[in-house]
């Protein structure tokens, strides 16, 4: 048992009768400069980017992430925030064709980029073969990871038109599904590849 | 009497979800996707200490951050979170909330674990709210802390509550929960051999992908709450109780939610904090938890210690089972802390003592089959071990000892023998099992494990409304939310079948307490069987109206409702399952790879074969994660949690999984909607036990601690 106060002086450790240790908690790494910064307006930058084929000229706060820009400013809420720290893949979008975690890209870094989100997969109301395969194979359970799974799988199918299950698992390793519906997701991507791979 | 299922028109056929297109196009609106005019964003400040008294909080600097509209702390917000300290909601007991001595507030002083809530800020944007959090100054008096249940019961242990660390029961008395059947002493006296072993299991976070959030909006004395919920009616009732309102003053809305697995059953403190901030600011408030907030501020499966003693005769008959169990509840008793499994055995002499204990870890609560997977792991590891020590096949040992119907306790039907027989065949148990555990010669060792269960499928009260208009359009109103299994679709399919119309003729309205009647909630695997029965009965009422009055014409609408509370005529109603696993252990690295997994389930009639199969597959994989990886580790010196996230808790990824083979034995026992039973929770119950038994069969080493991580296997191999 090592039930000690975190920051007490050593001679008093573990003694509930000890004189209270007092400390002032401050936020991690908060300096007087940072405190002053909190009181001033955040800096902003004008950027241009293309999202799902539509060009946008927007002024963003330098602290915004790409997923915040998409969800809060462009109303593209299909892209989800699951962890906001590059662990789960719920926020995956395609940036110049490559899957990226939009939670871990600053919006200003997207200046000049071509971004595709889940809202850009269907054309004129027609689902992509991958989206249809997700429906046919019950790939979404709660559905929260689905947009990210779809985007990474779209990037895979663009480069490997008929992936096998092992290739799909390898490509999607950065997209977690806590419903653990992994079997159905892989089956859907393989089936979509078989369907569209014939034409490739 | 049970009978083979008769084919139906809609039910039993693979059916895409009614909301499938919204789910694959990004159009499905989850709580955090909703925006209201003038909406503020909120963040919560949490304790960095495992146990501390707050001496002073200075929010003055935080309040001056541009955009900040409100800062609340324990000094300014005194809301008791009823469901936070004794399991809440209509399905439990409101009276307890009024009498309990150990109340949990939305902000507590002292704070009792790292992550306990300290303050909340609402601001015009989330970054300003975060900056303000960092400027709240708190003086803490550090208090001694304790992390382990057994240590917390020591007489000199730090006290987390004035009444001590043994959780109080509903009558405010501190005593283990004891259940006793038969004569335990006589049972041990009748045994030829008595075996004893201690098992322990870790904390498994629910870890749903959608972090907790809540959007609260007051209009006069009426509160609208958008929140991810597994039970909108229960959440509404909890909110009304905690805020001193009538139920009808609260509207809860949840059309899509990103998983919960038991941690979104009732209202959560996030809902109350958002409502309080909205009250203070007179604006809609969206409270967002970060992933770390969610990990420390929601809950996971309680860690346990299980000390078993089992008596057997030399022919393999169990004569006595004793369990002394401890469950670590964290600093608040959010749920029961149960350890199930003994009741799977016919042995008449059983004694179980359960002690839920307060610790300075984060709070424990319901996770998919709250009492079962860890308990079944313990008891079935114990029994597997005894079978091998007696030189018996564990399957033969189980067939000799498992609970069966008796004249005193009949079942609506019983399928365990059939499930086990099918699994033995499908898995090729005799070929895959090592008669001598650990007998593979090389460093890669394979073995096979097995476990079995039954799980409640009892019926109960819920409600549904169905209407038809002159264009013969049917609308079904059910207060369900789809937490993943597809409740909207299932309810629509049951209605379509009962009405004799295609599913496309039935619109399903759900997820809104102002539009839908009471539903039991997506917990306890109850929606399909309970709300499904209400749908069946509402349709019967509607059909009687149509027979009496004809179909409506012009502007007329026929409306029918039902709130049945069906029983099973004194019979036990259970779903049944047997799981068979092959595992390969690399004894040089300590790693375990699952190489074959066969799950046999009898869940009555299957409504939608595809979603049913995937409930089992997903639950099995969650159970494998519990068996091999997931735990919330703490640094014993500092009381700091170390594995608060997917990466560190090592959740299963695409690369960790194999295809789970699922087989359903379909039976119609004459109860439930078209004979349907429970599915959602049942799939997770058996994986930890079956995996652990397979590792034993592969290595010859009994793994007595979950998760079975590499270090534990290497330690056992010596």
Boltz contact constraints between the chains, C-beta under 6 A:
constraints:
  - contact:
      token1: [A, 1]
      token2: [B, 151]
      max_distance: 6.0
  - contact:
      token1: [A, 2]
      token2: [B, 636]
      max_distance: 6.0
  - contact:
      token1: [A, 2]
      token2: [B, 637]
      max_distance: 6.0
  - contact:
      token1: [A, 3]
      token2: [B, 144]
      max_distance: 6.0
  - contact:
      token1: [A, 3]
      token2: [B, 145]
      max_distance: 6.0
  - contact:
      token1: [A, 3]
      token2: [B, 146]
      max_distance: 6.0
  - contact:
      token1: [A, 3]
      token2: [B, 158]
      max_distance: 6.0
  - contact:
      token1: [A, 5]
      token2: [B, 142]
      max_distance: 6.0
  - contact:
      token1: [A, 6]
      token2: [B, 49]
      max_distance: 6.0
  - contact:
      token1: [A, 6]
      token2: [B, 142]
      max_distance: 6.0
  - contact:
      token1: [A, 6]
      token2: [B, 638]
      max_distance: 6.0
  - contact:
      token1: [A, 14]
      token2: [B, 144]
      max_distance: 6.0
  - contact:
      token1: [A, 16]
      token2: [B, 144]
      max_distance: 6.0
  - contact:
      token1: [A, 20]
      token2: [B, 141]
      max_distance: 6.0
  - contact:
      token1: [A, 21]
      token2: [B, 142]
      max_distance: 6.0
  - contact:
      token1: [A, 22]
      token2: [B, 139]
      max_distance: 6.0
  - contact:
      token1: [A, 24]
      token2: [B, 137]
      max_distance: 6.0
  - contact:
      token1: [A, 25]
      token2: [B, 138]
      max_distance: 6.0
  - contact:
      token1: [A, 27]
      token2: [B, 134]
      max_distance: 6.0
  - contact:
      token1: [A, 30]
      token2: [B, 134]
      max_distance: 6.0
  - contact:
      token1: [A, 38]
      token2: [B, 65]
      max_distance: 6.0
  - contact:
      token1: [A, 38]
      token2: [B, 131]
      max_distance: 6.0
  - contact:
      token1: [A, 63]
      token2: [B, 127]
      max_distance: 6.0
  - contact:
      token1: [A, 77]
      token2: [B, 33]
      max_distance: 6.0
  - contact:
      token1: [A, 78]
      token2: [B, 26]
      max_distance: 6.0
  - contact:
      token1: [A, 82]
      token2: [B, 209]
      max_distance: 6.0
  - contact:
      token1: [A, 83]
      token2: [B, 291]
      max_distance: 6.0
  - contact:
      token1: [A, 87]
      token2: [B, 645]
      max_distance: 6.0
  - contact:
      token1: [A, 87]
      token2: [B, 646]
      max_distance: 6.0
  - contact:
      token1: [A, 87]
      token2: [B, 647]
      max_distance: 6.0
  - contact:
      token1: [A, 88]
      token2: [B, 646]
      max_distance: 6.0
  - contact:
      token1: [A, 90]
      token2: [B, 209]
      max_distance: 6.0
  - contact:
      token1: [A, 118]
      token2: [B, 26]
      max_distance: 6.0
  - contact:
      token1: [A, 119]
      token2: [B, 26]
      max_distance: 6.0
  - contact:
      token1: [A, 122]
      token2: [B, 25]
      max_distance: 6.0
  - contact:
      token1: [A, 131]
      token2: [B, 24]
      max_distance: 6.0
  - contact:
      token1: [A, 134]
      token2: [B, 24]
      max_distance: 6.0
  - contact:
      token1: [A, 135]
      token2: [B, 16]
      max_distance: 6.0
  - contact:
      token1: [A, 135]
      token2: [B, 20]
      max_distance: 6.0
  - contact:
      token1: [A, 135]
      token2: [B, 24]
      max_distance: 6.0
  - contact:
      token1: [A, 138]
      token2: [B, 610]
      max_distance: 6.0
  - contact:
      token1: [A, 138]
      token2: [B, 611]
      max_distance: 6.0
  - contact:
      token1: [A, 138]
      token2: [B, 614]
      max_distance: 6.0
  - contact:
      token1: [A, 140]
      token2: [B, 23]
      max_distance: 6.0
  - contact:
      token1: [A, 141]
      token2: [B, 484]
      max_distance: 6.0
  - contact:
      token1: [A, 142]
      token2: [B, 258]
      max_distance: 6.0
  - contact:
      token1: [A, 142]
      token2: [B, 259]
      max_distance: 6.0
  - contact:
      token1: [A, 142]
      token2: [B, 484]
      max_distance: 6.0
  - contact:
      token1: [A, 143]
      token2: [B, 23]
      max_distance: 6.0
  - contact:
      token1: [A, 143]
      token2: [B, 28]
      max_distance: 6.0
  - contact:
      token1: [A, 144]
      token2: [B, 209]
      max_distance: 6.0
  - contact:
      token1: [A, 144]
      token2: [B, 210]
      max_distance: 6.0
  - contact:
      token1: [A, 144]
      token2: [B, 258]
      max_distance: 6.0
  - contact:
      token1: [A, 145]
      token2: [B, 209]
      max_distance: 6.0
  - contact:
      token1: [A, 146]
      token2: [B, 23]
      max_distance: 6.0
  - contact:
      token1: [A, 147]
      token2: [B, 26]
      max_distance: 6.0
  - contact:
      token1: [A, 169]
      token2: [B, 654]
      max_distance: 6.0
  - contact:
      token1: [A, 169]
      token2: [B, 655]
      max_distance: 6.0
  - contact:
      token1: [A, 172]
      token2: [B, 654]
      max_distance: 6.0
  - contact:
      token1: [A, 173]
      token2: [B, 653]
      max_distance: 6.0
  - contact:
      token1: [A, 173]
      token2: [B, 654]
      max_distance: 6.0
  - contact:
      token1: [A, 173]
      token2: [B, 655]
      max_distance: 6.0
  - contact:
      token1: [A, 176]
      token2: [B, 646]
      max_distance: 6.0
  - contact:
      token1: [A, 178]
      token2: [B, 207]
      max_distance: 6.0
  - contact:
      token1: [A, 178]
      token2: [B, 208]
      max_distance: 6.0
  - contact:
      token1: [A, 178]
      token2: [B, 209]
      max_distance: 6.0
  - contact:
      token1: [A, 178]
      token2: [B, 259]
      max_distance: 6.0
  - contact:
      token1: [A, 179]
      token2: [B, 259]
      max_distance: 6.0
  - contact:
      token1: [A, 179]
      token2: [B, 484]
      max_distance: 6.0
  - contact:
      token1: [A, 179]
      token2: [B, 618]
      max_distance: 6.0
  - contact:
      token1: [A, 180]
      token2: [B, 618]
      max_distance: 6.0
  - contact:
      token1: [A, 180]
      token2: [B, 621]
      max_distance: 6.0
  - contact:
      token1: [A, 180]
      token2: [B, 622]
      max_distance: 6.0
  - contact:
      token1: [A, 181]
      token2: [B, 614]
      max_distance: 6.0
  - contact:
      token1: [A, 181]
      token2: [B, 618]
      max_distance: 6.0
  - contact:
      token1: [A, 182]
      token2: [B, 654]
      max_distance: 6.0
  - contact:
      token1: [A, 182]
      token2: [B, 657]
      max_distance: 6.0
  - contact:
      token1: [A, 183]
      token2: [B, 617]
      max_distance: 6.0
  - contact:
      token1: [A, 183]
      token2: [B, 659]
      max_distance: 6.0
  - contact:
      token1: [A, 184]
      token2: [B, 614]
      max_distance: 6.0
